[in-house]
Amino acid sequence: MVDPATGRPLFATRCIELACEACKENGKAHECVHMLHLVPSWQSAERHRKLKIMVRGAATGTTRPRA
């Protein structure tokens, strides 16, 4: 989103990739743990661990809907 008066972005954004180049090139970005030290301070490692489990489950179809 851009300020129409100045043409500058309204928000500062950061792009943080947690997969190293070697893992991305080898098609293993989803398994990479080499850049986890870059996890932003407002996010916890535990949250990332849970997200990885959910994404893995969604990819393999092993997630179950809540009752």
N, C-alpha and C positions, 0 to 999 in steps of 0.2 A: 504494500500500500504506500502510495507516494503523496506527499503534500503538494497539492496543485499550485500553491503560490511559489514554492521554492524548487519543486522537482526532486526534492530529497526524500529518502525513505522516512516514514513516521516512526519506525521501530528499528532498533539495532538487532541484527540477527547474527547467529553463530552457526556454523556448520561443523559438527564434530563427528568425524568418522572413527569408529572403533574397530576397524579392520585394517591391518597393515597392507601395504602394496603387494607383498609376496603372496599373502593369503588370497587377496582379491584376484591376482593373476592366475592363481591355481584353482579358482572356483571354490575356495574354502572360507570365504568371508564370513559366513554364518557360524563358523567354528572358531574364528580367530579370538585369541585372548591377549595378543601382544600389545594392544593399545588401551587396555582397560584402565591404565593409570590416568587416562584422559577423561574418565567419566566425570561430568560436572559435579561440583560440590553439592548442588541442590538435588542430586539424584543419588540413591544409595546402590551399592553393589548388590544388595539383597533384591532390590526391585529389578535390576537387570537380570539377575539369576532367574527370577520368576517369569519375566518377559521371555527369556530364552526358552524356558519350559513350555510356555503357552504357544510360542511361534513354532517350536518343534512339533508340538502336538497338533497344531492346525495343519502343518505341512504333511503330517503322516495320517491325519484323520483320526487320531486317538483321543481328541478332546471330547468330553461329554457335556451336553447342556445341563444346566441346573434344573432341578425338579421344581 
